[in-house]
């Protein structure tokens, strides 16, 4: 999922606000510093998911080529299975 910078910023604001309101965290640093850290983590997670998607697509294409084109195979289902396996291996939560 591709998010714009302002969308990431709003998401980070909501996350920080919700965690604070729920009493799950206590701010020990300036809010701006924490907000920047949350934005960085969200952006890194999005990049990891995009890399996972690219790798899954590449593996799917390689698998289909090795199977002679993969006639009769549900590409969508196979792609989902590959993504789930890669996500487990990389400890990424989808």
C-alpha positions as CSV (number, residue, x, y, z in Angstrom):
1,X,0.0,0.0,0.0
2,X,1.5,3.3,-1.0
3,X,0.8,6.2,1.4
4,X,1.7,9.8,0.9
5,X,3.9,11.6,3.4
6,X,0.9,13.5,4.9
7,X,-1.0,10.3,5.3
8,X,1.8,8.7,7.2
9,X,2.0,11.8,9.3
10,X,-1.7,11.7,10.2
11,X,-1.5,8.0,10.9
12,X,1.5,8.6,13.2
13,X,-0.5,11.3,15.0
14,X,-3.4,9.0,15.5
15,X,-1.2,6.1,16.8
16,X,0.6,8.4,19.3
17,X,-2.6,10.0,20.4
18,X,-4.4,6.7,20.9
19,X,-1.5,5.1,22.8
20,X,-1.3,8.2,25.1
21,X,-5.1,8.4,25.7
22,X,-5.3,4.7,26.5
23,X,-2.5,5.1,29.0
24,X,-0.3,2.6,27.3
25,X,2.6,5.0,27.0
26,X,3.9,7.9,28.9
27,X,5.8,10.6,26.9
28,X,9.4,10.9,28.2
29,X,10.6,12.9,25.3
30,X,9.3,15.8,23.3
31,X,6.1,14.9,21.3
32,X,7.8,16.0,18.0
33,X,10.7,13.6,18.6
34,X,8.3,10.7,19.3
35,X,6.1,11.6,16.3
36,X,9.1,11.5,14.0
37,X,10.1,8.1,15.4
38,X,6.6,6.7,14.8
39,X,6.6,8.1,11.2
40,X,10.0,6.5,10.6
41,X,8.7,3.1,11.8
42,X,5.5,3.3,9.7
43,X,7.5,4.3,6.6
44,X,10.0,1.4,7.2
45,X,7.1,-1.1,7.6
46,X,5.5,0.1,4.3
47,X,8.9,-0.3,2.5
48,X,9.3,-3.8,3.9
49,X,5.8,-4.7,2.7
50,X,6.5,-3.3,-0.8
51,X,9.7,-5.3,-1.0
52,X,7.8,-8.4,0.1
53,X,5.3,-7.8,-2.7
54,X,8.0,-7.4,-5.4
55,X,9.8,-10.5,-4.2
56,X,6.6,-12.5,-4.2
57,X,5.8,-11.4,-7.7
58,X,9.3,-12.4,-8.9
59,X,9.1,-15.8,-7.2
60,X,5.6,-16.4,-8.7
61,X,6.9,-15.6,-12.2
62,X,9.9,-17.9,-11.7
63,X,7.7,-20.7,-10.4
64,X,5.3,-20.4,-13.3
65,X,8.1,-20.4,-15.8
66,X,9.6,-23.5,-14.3
67,X,6.2,-25.2,-14.5
68,X,5.9,-24.4,-18.2
69,X,3.7,-21.4,-17.9
70,X,1.5,-22.6,-15.1
71,X,-1.6,-23.2,-17.2
72,X,-4.6,-23.8,-15.0
73,X,-3.0,-22.4,-11.9
74,X,-4.8,-19.7,-9.9
75,X,-2.1,-16.9,-10.0
76,X,-3.9,-14.9,-7.3
77,X,-4.0,-17.8,-4.9
78,X,-0.5,-18.8,-5.5
79,X,0.8,-15.2,-5.1
80,X,-1.1,-15.0,-1.8
81,X,0.5,-18.2,-0.6
82,X,4.0,-17.0,-1.6
83,X,3.5,-13.7,0.2
84,X,2.3,-15.4,3.3
85,X,5.4,-17.7,3.3
86,X,7.8,-14.8,2.7
87,X,6.0,-12.8,5.5
88,X,6.4,-15.6,8.0
89,X,10.1,-16.1,7.0
90,X,10.8,-12.4,7.4
91,X,8.6,-12.0,10.5
92,X,6.3,-9.4,8.8
93,X,2.7,-9.2,9.9
94,X,0.4,-8.6,6.9
